[in-house]
Amino acid sequence: MSGTNIHVLHRPAPLPAGFLRVGHTGQHKLEALLAADRLPYRRFVFDAAHLAGHGDLRQAIGRVGGEIVLDLNAAETAAPGRFASAVARLPWSNPDRPWTPADFGAGRNDDLCRRMAEFVLHAGAHAVLAPTHAIEDGAWADVDRRAVEGLRRELDRVGAASVAIDHMVIIGARELRDAAQCRAAIDAAADLPIQNIWLRVGGFGATATGVGTRHLIEAVRRLHTLGRPLIIDMAGGFPALAALAFGAIGGISHGVAQRETFDLAAWRKPPPERKGGGLQTRIYLADLDRYFDAEQTKAFFAARGIRSRFACADSTCCQSGVEDMLENPHVHFLTQRHRQIEVLGRVPEDRRAEHFLLHNMDPALRSTRQAAKLKFADETVQKAVADAKARLGRLRDALGVLHQADAGAASRSRAPAFRGRPCKSSQVAAIVGAGS
């Protein structure tokens, strides 16, 4: 009898999700990248307040099978620091003052869910973020629950039954760590008609400390009992990637080199006076896990020995190294951030934390230590490098201790399912070109 080779096939690890938030500007650059088959993201989040100017991009994403999530910006309509911004034009806003829970008593503003559902239907979205508000000692809890249930009814009524509702939990880092507040968030979402749960945590994001990152990972794990995929919103950098690697979340949502930290405190204050000027160009340096403006980037790479260590060497991203980083910072950022998420997805779930420490944190820490020994002409660059070295060192220490404490026994969030229509990347340019 001849021997038999038995091959044990392991199920592939669920792929972590990367959602790209489309800002109020920059849509034309994203359209160009999509047409050139250079936009690696397949999931996109649009703000209802800016939707009118993004019609061409939404249609292009729809033609190539991308997933579209609509943020109703409901929380902003109740925030003193945001209600008078672009959200004031939405059919469910109050341009005179921020909404309060008292405005949503029995029989009051019952038509807002209808307006939202009609808006969602015409937006062509696959999912919508629930119209919830920042958690403020439970004041909005009943209102938000009724709103989610009401929106589901209205979506079904207008013919948008296929549109999913993703729950949104907006909470401060301190409140999230509080067991009672976290329990309340779990109870509030337990039996709602929702798919995924999005977390927008005040103070957490690209600049989070090691302690803050560890606290968030440990706190978010309590939400795993809900059995629904978790997505961290408006968060980026190594802290958000760490939350993904350690299994606290199953997806990340961020903007194009922006919206990588959520400032809940700013929402609670009256808006500052508007000043002129647009968004500053920011160049992402992956080995420092931080951004420089154009002049700082030039000063950084002017130092001896820096180019060989820190310039983008990815020919599929920046063929001309530093020059491409400066000329096309959005392409560089999107390619590098997506690749960081994608690489984690190739690693078995139980090894992702270790992989992140060995292949992301440790090389970056070595690089910052090397850079900190150099002399830069720009003092702001010198300080930024020193700060990056200190921050990454503390982050590595905190995550290393957490990894040892987990000992492979920590729970993990499920990864969110893709809700767009699958489409081969080679078809992108042809489809977009044909539909332009």
C-alpha positions as CSV (number, residue, x, y, z in Angstrom):
1,M,0.0,0.0,0.0
2,S,1.5,3.3,-1.1
3,G,1.8,6.1,1.4
4,T,-0.6,9.0,1.3
5,N,0.3,12.6,1.6
6,I,-2.1,14.4,3.8
7,H,-2.2,18.2,3.4
8,V,-3.9,20.1,6.2
9,L,-5.4,23.3,4.8
10,H,-5.9,26.1,7.3
11,R,-8.6,28.7,6.7
12,P,-7.0,32.0,5.7
13,A,-7.1,34.7,8.4
14,P,-9.9,37.2,7.9
15,L,-8.5,40.3,6.3
16,P,-8.5,43.5,8.4
17,A,-10.3,46.4,6.7
18,G,-9.1,49.8,5.7
19,F,-11.7,52.5,5.2
20,L,-10.7,55.7,3.5
21,R,-12.6,58.8,4.6
22,V,-13.1,61.2,1.7
23,G,-12.5,64.8,2.9
24,H,-14.4,67.9,1.6
25,T,-11.5,68.5,-0.9
26,G,-9.1,66.2,-2.8
27,Q,-11.8,64.1,-4.6
28,H,-10.3,64.9,-8.0
29,K,-6.9,63.5,-6.9
30,L,-8.7,60.3,-5.8
31,E,-10.6,60.1,-9.1
32,A,-7.3,60.3,-11.0
33,L,-5.7,57.6,-8.9
34,L,-8.8,55.4,-9.4
35,A,-8.6,55.9,-13.1
36,A,-4.9,55.0,-13.1
37,D,-5.5,51.9,-11.0
38,R,-3.3,53.4,-8.2
39,L,-5.9,53.7,-5.5
40,P,-5.5,50.6,-3.3
41,Y,-8.5,51.2,-1.0
42,R,-11.8,49.5,-1.8
43,R,-13.9,50.9,1.1
44,F,-14.8,54.6,1.3
45,V,-16.6,56.8,3.8
46,F,-18.4,60.0,2.6
47,D,-19.7,62.8,4.8
48,A,-23.3,63.7,4.1
49,A,-22.4,67.4,4.5
50,H,-20.0,67.3,1.6
51,L,-21.7,64.7,-0.6
52,A,-22.9,67.2,-3.3
53,G,-19.4,67.8,-4.6
54,H,-18.4,64.1,-4.7
55,G,-20.9,62.7,-7.2
56,D,-18.3,61.8,-9.9
57,L,-16.1,60.0,-7.4
58,R,-19.0,58.1,-5.9
59,Q,-20.1,56.9,-9.3
60,A,-16.6,55.9,-10.2
61,I,-16.2,53.9,-7.0
62,G,-19.6,52.3,-7.6
63,R,-18.6,51.3,-11.2
64,V,-15.5,49.4,-9.9
65,G,-17.4,47.7,-7.1
66,G,-16.1,49.7,-4.1
67,E,-17.9,49.8,-0.8
68,I,-19.5,53.2,0.1
69,V,-20.4,54.1,3.7
70,L,-22.3,57.3,4.4
71,D,-21.7,59.3,7.5
72,L,-24.9,61.3,8.3
73,N,-22.9,63.7,10.5
74,A,-25.7,63.5,13.0
75,A,-23.3,63.8,16.0
76,E,-21.9,67.1,14.6
77,T,-25.4,68.6,14.6
78,A,-25.5,68.4,18.4
79,A,-21.9,69.5,18.9
80,P,-21.3,73.2,19.9
81,G,-18.0,73.2,17.9
82,R,-19.5,71.7,14.7
83,F,-23.2,72.4,14.3
84,A,-22.6,75.7,12.4
85,S,-20.2,74.1,9.9
86,A,-21.1,72.5,6.6
87,V,-23.5,70.2,8.5
88,A,-25.8,73.1,9.0
89,R,-27.1,72.6,5.5
90,L,-28.3,69.0,6.1
91,P,-32.1,68.4,6.2
92,W,-31.8,67.0,9.7
93,S,-29.7,69.8,11.2
94,N,-30.6,72.9,13.2
95,P,-28.6,75.9,11.9
96,D,-29.5,78.1,14.8
97,R,-28.1,76.0,17.7
98,P,-26.9,72.5,18.4
99,W,-29.6,69.9,19.0
100,T,-30.1,68.7,22.6
101,P,-31.8,65.5,23.8
102,A,-34.8,67.6,24.9
103,D,-35.5,68.3,21.2
104,F,-36.3,64.7,20.6
105,G,-39.1,63.9,23.0
106,A,-42.2,62.0,22.2
107,G,-43.7,63.2,18.9
108,R,-40.9,65.8,18.2
109,N,-38.7,65.7,15.1
110,D,-40.1,62.3,14.1
111,D,-39.6,63.1,10.4
112,L,-35.8,63.3,10.7
113,C,-35.3,59.6,10.1
114,R,-37.5,59.9,7.0
115,R,-35.3,62.7,5.7
116,M,-32.2,60.7,6.4
117,A,-33.5,57.6,4.7
118,E,-34.4,59.5,1.6
119,F,-31.0,61.1,1.5
120,V,-29.3,57.7,1.9
121,L,-31.4,56.2,-0.9
122,H,-30.2,58.8,-3.4
123,A,-26.6,58.6,-2.2
124,G,-26.2,55.0,-3.4
125,A,-24.5,53.8,-0.3
126,H,-24.0,50.2,0.8
127,A,-24.1,51.2,4.5
128,V,-24.8,54.2,6.7
129,L,-23.4,55.2,10.0
130,A,-26.1,55.3,12.7
131,P,-27.3,58.8,13.7
132,T,-25.9,58.6,17.2
133,H,-24.3,61.2,19.4
134,A,-21.3,61.6,21.7
135,I,-21.9,59.7,24.9
136,E,-22.6,62.3,27.6
137,D,-23.6,60.6,30.8
138,G,-26.3,58.7,29.0
139,A,-28.3,61.7,28.0
140,W,-28.6,60.7,24.4
141,A,-29.0,56.9,25.0
142,D,-32.8,56.6,24.5
143,V,-32.8,59.1,21.7
144,D,-30.1,57.3,19.8
145,R,-31.7,53.9,20.2
146,R,-35.0,55.2,18.8
147,A,-33.1,56.9,15.9
148,V,-31.4,53.7,14.9
149,E,-34.6,51.7,15.0
150,G,-36.5,54.5,13.2
151,L,-33.9,54.8,10.5
152,R,-34.1,51.1,9.8
153,R,-37.9,51.3,9.4
154,E,-37.6,54.3,7.1
155,L,-34.8,52.7,5.0
156,D,-37.0,49.6,4.5
157,R,-40.0,51.8,3.7
158,V,-38.3,53.9,0.9
159,G,-36.8,50.8,-0.8
160,A,-33.4,50.8,0.8
161,A,-33.7,47.6,2.7
162,S,-30.3,46.4,1.4
163,V,-28.5,49.4,3.0
164,A,-26.9,48.2,6.2
165,I,-26.7,50.3,9.4
166,D,-23.4,50.4,11.2
167,H,-23.5,51.6,14.8
168,M,-21.4,54.5,15.9
169,V,-20.0,54.9,19.4
170,I,-18.5,58.3,20.1
171,I,-16.8,58.3,23.5
172,G,-14.0,59.9,25.4
173,A,-11.0,57.7,26.2
174,R,-11.6,58.0,29.9
175,E,-15.3,57.0,29.6
176,L,-14.3,54.0,27.4
177,R,-12.0,52.8,30.1
178,D,-14.7,53.1,32.7
179,A,-16.3,49.6,33.1
180,A,-19.8,51.1,33.7
181,Q,-19.7,53.3,30.7
182,C,-18.4,50.6,28.5
183,R,-21.1,48.2,29.8
184,A,-23.7,50.8,29.0
185,A,-22.4,51.0,25.4
186,I,-22.6,47.3,25.1
187,D,-26.1,47.2,26.4
188,A,-27.2,50.0,24.1
189,A,-26.1,48.2,21.0
190,A,-26.8,44.6,21.9
191,D,-30.1,44.1,20.0
192,L,-30.1,46.9,17.5
193,P,-30.5,46.2,13.8
194,I,-26.9,46.9,13.0
195,Q,-23.9,45.1,11.3
196,N,-20.6,46.6,12.4
197,I,-19.7,48.9,15.3
198,W,-17.6,52.0,14.7
199,L,-15.6,53.6,17.6
200,R,-14.6,57.2,17.6
201,V,-12.5,57.7,20.7
202,G,-11.6,61.1,21.9
203,G,-7.8,61.7,22.1
204,F,-6.9,58.4,20.4
205,G,-5.1,58.3,17.1
206,A,-1.8,58.8,15.4
207,T,-0.2,60.7,18.3
208,A,-1.6,58.5,21.1
209,T,0.9,57.5,23.8
210,G,2.0,54.0,24.7
211,V,-0.2,54.0,27.8
212,G,-3.1,55.4,25.9
213,T,-2.8,52.8,23.2
214,R,-2.6,49.9,25.7
215,H,-5.6,51.3,27.6
216,L,-7.7,51.5,24.4
217,I,-6.8,48.0,23.3
218,E,-7.8,46.6,26.7
219,A,-11.0,48.6,27.0
220,V,-12.2,47.8,23.4
221,R,-11.8,44.1,24.0
222,R,-14.8,44.3,26.4
223,L,-16.9,45.1,23.3
224,H,-16.0,41.8,21.7
225,T,-18.9,40.2,23.7
226,L,-21.2,41.9,21.2
227,G,-19.9,39.5,18.5
228,R,-19.9,42.2,15.9
229,P,-16.9,43.5,13.9
230,L,-15.3,46.7,15.4
231,I,-13.8,49.5,13.4
232,I,-11.8,52.4,14.8
233,D,-12.8,55.7,13.1
234,M,-10.6,58.8,12.6
235,A,-7.5,57.0,13.8
236,G,-4.2,56.2,12.2
237,G,-0.5,55.8,12.7
238,F,1.2,53.0,14.7
239,P,-1.4,53.3,17.6
240,A,-4.3,52.4,15.3
241,L,-2.2,49.7,13.5
242,A,-1.3,48.3,17.0
243,A,-5.0,48.0,17.9
244,L,-5.5,46.1,14.6
245,A,-2.5,43.8,15.2
246,F,-3.5,43.1,18.8
247,G,-7.0,42.1,17.6
248,A,-8.9,44.8,19.5
249,I,-10.5,46.0,16.2
250,G,-11.1,44.5,12.8
251,G,-10.8,47.7,10.7
252,I,-9.4,51.2,10.6
253,S,-11.0,54.4,9.1
254,H,-8.9,57.5,8.3
255,G,-8.5,60.3,5.8
256,V,-5.8,61.1,3.3
257,A,-3.0,62.1,5.7
258,Q,-5.7,63.6,8.0
259,R,-8.5,62.6,10.3
260,E,-6.1,60.3,12.0
261,T,-6.9,61.5,15.5
262,F,-10.3,62.4,16.9
263,D,-10.6,65.5,19.1
264,L,-13.8,65.2,21.0
265,A,-12.8,68.1,23.3
266,A,-12.9,70.5,20.3
267,W,-16.5,69.4,19.5
268,R,-17.6,70.4,22.9
269,K,-16.3,74.0,22.6
270,P,-17.7,76.9,20.6
271,P,-16.0,77.0,17.2
272,P,-12.9,79.2,16.9
273,E,-12.8,82.1,14.5
274,R,-12.2,80.9,11.0
275,K,-8.8,81.8,9.5
276,G,-7.8,81.7,5.8
277,G,-5.7,79.1,4.2
278,G,-6.2,75.5,3.1
279,L,-4.9,72.2,4.4
280,Q,-1.1,72.1,4.7
281,T,0.7,69.5,2.6
282,R,1.9,66.7,4.9
283,I,4.5,64.1,3.9
284,Y,4.3,60.8,5.7
285,L,7.6,59.2,6.9
286,A,6.8,55.6,7.8
287,D,10.0,55.0,9.7
288,L,9.3,57.9,12.0
289,D,5.5,57.4,12.0
290,R,5.0,61.1,11.7
291,Y,4.4,63.9,9.2
292,F,6.5,66.8,8.0
293,D,5.5,69.7,5.9
294,A,7.4,70.2,2.6
295,E,10.1,72.5,4.0
296,Q,10.7,70.2,7.0
297,T,10.9,67.2,4.6
298,K,13.6,68.9,2.5
299,A,15.5,69.8,5.7
300,F,15.3,66.3,6.9
301,F,16.6,64.7,3.8
302,A,19.4,67.3,3.5
303,A,21.2,65.6,6.4
304,R,24.0,63.2,5.5
305,G,22.9,59.6,5.2
306,I,19.2,60.2,5.6
307,R,18.1,59.4,2.1
308,S,19.4,55.9,2.0
309,R,17.5,55.1,5.2
310,F,14.3,57.1,5.0
311,A,13.5,57.8,1.4
312,C,10.7,55.7,0.0
313,A,12.3,52.8,-1.8
314,D,9.1,51.3,-3.1
315,S,9.2,51.5,-6.9
316,T,5.4,50.9,-7.0
317,C,4.9,54.0,-4.8
318,C,7.7,56.5,-5.4
319,Q,10.0,55.7,-8.3
320,S,12.0,58.8,-7.8
321,G,12.2,58.5,-4.0
322,V,12.1,61.8,-2.1
323,E,11.1,63.8,-5.2
324,D,7.9,61.7,-5.6
325,M,7.2,61.9,-1.9
326,L,7.2,65.7,-2.2
327,E,5.3,65.9,-5.5
328,N,2.7,63.3,-4.7
329,P,2.4,63.0,-0.9
330,H,-1.2,61.7,-1.1
331,V,-0.1,58.8,-3.3
332,H,2.8,58.0,-1.0
333,F,0.6,58.0,2.1
334,L,-2.2,56.0,0.7
335,T,0.2,53.3,-0.7
336,Q,2.2,53.0,2.6
337,R,-0.8,53.0,4.9
338,H,-2.7,50.5,2.9
339,R,0.3,48.3,2.7
340,Q,0.8,48.4,6.4
341,I,-2.8,47.1,6.8
342,E,-2.5,44.6,4.0
343,V,0.7,43.1,5.3
344,L,-0.9,42.5,8.7
345,G,-3.7,40.7,6.9
346,R,-1.3,38.1,5.5
347,V,-0.1,37.1,9.0
348,P,-2.1,34.5,11.0
349,E,-4.2,36.3,13.6
350,D,-2.4,34.8,16.6
351,R,1.0,36.1,15.3
352,R,0.0,39.6,14.2
353,A,0.9,41.3,17.5
354,E,4.4,39.8,17.4
355,H,4.8,40.6,13.7
356,F,3.8,44.2,14.3
357,L,6.4,44.5,17.1
358,L,9.2,42.9,15.1
359,H,8.5,44.3,11.7
360,N,7.0,47.7,12.4
361,M,7.9,48.9,15.8
362,D,11.5,47.6,16.1
363,P,12.7,48.9,12.7
364,A,11.1,52.3,13.2
365,L,12.7,52.6,16.7
366,R,16.1,51.7,15.3
367,S,15.6,54.3,12.5
368,T,14.6,57.1,14.9
369,R,17.6,56.4,17.1
370,Q,19.9,56.7,14.2
371,A,18.2,59.9,13.0
372,A,18.3,61.4,16.5
373,K,22.1,61.3,16.4
374,L,22.2,63.6,13.3
375,K,22.3,67.3,13.2
376,F,19.5,69.0,11.2
377,A,19.5,72.6,10.0
378,D,15.8,73.0,11.0
379,E,15.3,73.0,14.7
380,T,11.7,71.9,14.4
381,V,12.9,68.8,12.5
382,Q,15.5,68.1,15.2
383,K,12.8,68.3,17.9
384,A,10.4,66.2,15.9
385,V,12.9,63.4,15.5
386,A,13.7,63.5,19.2
387,D,10.0,63.4,20.0
388,A,9.4,60.5,17.6
389,K,12.2,58.5,19.2
390,A,10.8,59.0,22.7
391,R,7.2,58.4,21.6
392,L,8.0,55.2,19.7
393,G,10.1,53.9,22.5
394,R,7.3,54.3,25.0
395,L,4.8,52.8,22.6
396,R,7.1,49.8,22.0
397,D,7.5,49.3,25.8
398,A,3.8,49.4,26.5
399,L,2.9,47.0,23.6
400,G,5.7,44.6,24.5
401,V,4.4,44.3,28.1
402,L,0.8,43.8,26.7
403,H,2.0,41.1,24.3
404,Q,3.6,39.2,27.2
405,A,0.5,39.6,29.3
406,D,-1.8,38.4,26.6
407,A,0.1,35.1,26.1
408,G,-2.0,34.4,23.1
409,A,-5.2,34.2,25.1
410,A,-6.7,37.6,24.2
411,S,-10.1,37.8,22.4
412,R,-10.1,39.2,18.9
413,S,-12.6,41.4,16.9
414,R,-14.1,39.9,13.8
415,A,-13.1,41.6,10.5
416,P,-15.9,43.4,8.7
417,A,-17.3,41.8,5.6
418,F,-16.8,43.6,2.3
419,R,-20.1,45.0,1.1
420,G,-19.2,46.3,-2.3
421,R,-19.2,44.4,-5.6
422,P,-15.9,42.6,-6.2
423,C,-14.1,43.8,-9.3
424,K,-10.6,42.9,-10.7
425,S,-8.2,45.8,-10.3
426,S,-7.2,45.5,-14.0
427,Q,-10.8,46.5,-14.9
428,V,-10.6,49.8,-13.0
429,A,-9.1,52.1,-15.6
430,A,-11.2,50.7,-18.4
431,I,-14.5,51.0,-16.5
432,V,-13.8,54.5,-15.2
433,G,-12.6,55.7,-18.5
434,A,-15.6,54.3,-20.3
435,G,-18.0,56.0,-17.8
436,S,-16.3,59.4,-17.7
